[in-house]
Amino acid sequence: MTYGHGKAGFALNGQGTWSSCGHLPMGGLTDRRTGRSWVWQIEHNGGGWRWECQEHDEAAYAALFGPTDTHHGDPGAP
């Protein structure tokens, strides 16, 4: 059976006001068939960050984000 969308994904968010609070803002992916790798580090002074990777249509993607209200904002803010 073939699915139109991948079934695996992973995301990691930074916590706190320092970019390295909790986890380091970096990651990597390796294609086991070709041996190619992507390695990244998010650099900014805003504190919050997020990266995610996922399968989609038999390919993979990585998305890197800076601070956003959705992932790093004040939950009590209007």
N, C-alpha and C positions, 0 to 999 in steps of 0.2 A: 504494500500500500504506500502511496506517495502523498505527502501532505504539501499544501501550497506554501506553508510558512514553517519555519523552524520551530522546534519544541524546546530549545534550551536558551537560557539567558542568565546573565549575572550583572549585578549593579553594586556599586560601593559608594557611600557618601562620607564626606569628611564631617567631623563633629566639632563644634566649638568655634572660637574666634581665631584660632591659629590653624594654618593650613595643615600642619602635621599633628594636630591633636586627634588621637584615636588611631588613625591609619595614615600611612604616607600617601600623598596624592600621586601615585604611580601604579603602573600595571603593565602587563604584556600578554600577547597571544602568540602561539606558534601553530603553524599549519603542519600537521604531522606527515602529510603526504609529500610536501615540497621542502620542508625544513625551514621555510621562511618565517621570520618573527617580526612582530611590531612591539616596540617598547616605548612607553611614554611617561612623562612626568608633567603634571599640571603646575604651572608657575603663575601666581598672582598674590596680591596682598590682601584679598578680601576675606580670607578665612574659610568660607564654605566652598565645596567642590563636589562633583559627582562624575563618575565614569561608569559606563555600561557597555557590555558587549552581548551580542545575540546572533543566532543563526537566522537567516531570512532567505528564502528561495535558493537553497543550496549554496549560500555564500555566508560570510560573516561580516559584521560591522562592529566598530568601536565608536562611541560617541563620548566626548569630553565636555563638561559643563563647568561654568563658574558659578558663583552664588546666585541663587534664585529664591524668591519668596516661597515657592512650593516646597523646596527641600531644606531651606536653611532659615526661613523667616520666622518671625515671632508668631506662634500659633494663636496668641491672644489678640493680635493686631486686627483691626477691621478690614 
